[in-house]
């Protein structure tokens, strides 16, 4: 009697199923890493925009007036919106400044970063 050689159809199908599941998991992990890298890049660019606006206020060398303003910021080919909110503090020589950076993602404003500081009278 001769012994059959090779794999049965069931063994081949099980091996293909295991490979398909492994590849699908690897694809999901790769997608998650790509999204995380994009998010990190967006937050880094938003940090630059917020710091630029706060530095601009400091370089004016005068106490900023209270109120809200918004400025577009173009960094790394992305246009973001920086919203500044200047609030009074209990000490009249200081102002609290909140900078919120938003990006337009699929027609929705998405908050990327919020940064706060205190600016004093020069």
KAMO-V918823 format. One record per residue. N is the residue number from 1. RES is the residue in one small letter. PHI is phi in whole degrees, 0 to 359 (999 if undefined). Layout:
N RES PHI
N RES PHI
This chain:
1 x 999
2 x 260
3 x 277
4 x 289
5 x 250
6 x 105
7 x 255
8 x 279
9 x 298
10 x 297
11 x 297
12 x 294
13 x 294
14 x 296
15 x 297
16 x 296
17 x 295
18 x 297
19 x 295
20 x 297
21 x 295
22 x 296
23 x 295
24 x 296
25 x 295
26 x 296
27 x 294
28 x 295
29 x 295
30 x 296
31 x 297
32 x 295
33 x 295
34 x 295
35 x 296
36 x 295
37 x 294
38 x 295
39 x 297
40 x 296
41 x 296
42 x 298
43 x 292
44 x 295
45 x 295
46 x 295
47 x 298
48 x 297
49 x 299
50 x 296
51 x 295
52 x 297
53 x 292
54 x 292
55 x 293
56 x 301
57 x 296
58 x 295
59 x 288
60 x 290
61 x 55
62 x 213
63 x 291
64 x 291
65 x 286
66 x 287
67 x 136
68 x 247
69 x 210
70 x 219
71 x 221
72 x 286
73 x 224
74 x 253
75 x 226
76 x 59
77 x 79
78 x 249
79 x 259
80 x 240
81 x 246
82 x 255
83 x 258
84 x 255
85 x 233
86 x 257
87 x 240
88 x 287
89 x 240
90 x 301
91 x 268
92 x 293
93 x 273
94 x 228
95 x 229
96 x 269
97 x 238
98 x 251
99 x 246
100 x 242
101 x 253
102 x 236
103 x 233
104 x 274
105 x 243
106 x 53
107 x 66
108 x 237
109 x 283
110 x 248
111 x 285
112 x 263
113 x 202
114 x 229
115 x 225
116 x 233
117 x 206
118 x 238
119 x 245
120 x 256
121 x 288
122 x 266
